[in-house]
Amino acid sequence: MWYFGYTDESSHDSGQTLELKFDGKRFDDESVVSRKMLPQRRVEVVTQSRGKDNDRPATMRHVYRIGDDEFSLQLLVRYDGTNQFFERHIYRWKR
């Protein structure tokens, strides 16, 4: 479980518990589109789902990078009718 808050926008505070399904095809209740090992004992899992961004229909990709002492979560968005994903945000934690 992780949680983060915004000083000036507490309405956007959120937390989450991540769950990998036994078959490895679902992570955080989204479809896994790729997973791979990275250098330094890290793993990358990319999930994809449909949703809205700025009230526009879009495909969302979450990129999780997990290591012994770090974790990052990146959100990529591709609006319907476009070809490119853009980075909406990335969060990084390190201990």
Rosetta blueprint (number, residue, H / E / L):
1 M L
2 W E
3 Y E
4 F E
5 G L
6 Y L
7 T L
8 D L
9 E L
10 S H
11 S H
12 H H
13 D L
14 S E
15 G E
16 Q E
17 T L
18 L L
19 E L
20 L E
21 K L
22 F L
23 D L
24 G L
25 K L
26 R E
27 F E
28 D L
29 D L
30 E E
31 S E
32 V E
33 V E
34 S E
35 R E
36 K E
37 M E
38 L E
39 P L
40 Q L
41 R L
42 R E
43 V E
44 E E
45 V E
46 V E
47 T E
48 Q E
49 S E
50 R E
51 G E
52 K E
53 D E
54 N L
55 D L
56 R E
57 P E
58 A E
59 T E
60 M E
61 R E
62 H E
63 V E
64 Y E
65 R E
66 I E
67 G L
68 D L
69 D L
70 E E
71 F E
72 S E
73 L E
74 Q E
75 L E
76 L E
77 V E
78 R E
79 Y E
80 D L
81 G L
82 T L
83 N L
84 Q L
85 F L
86 F E
87 E E
88 R E
89 H E
90 I E
91 Y E
92 R E
93 W E
94 K E
95 R L
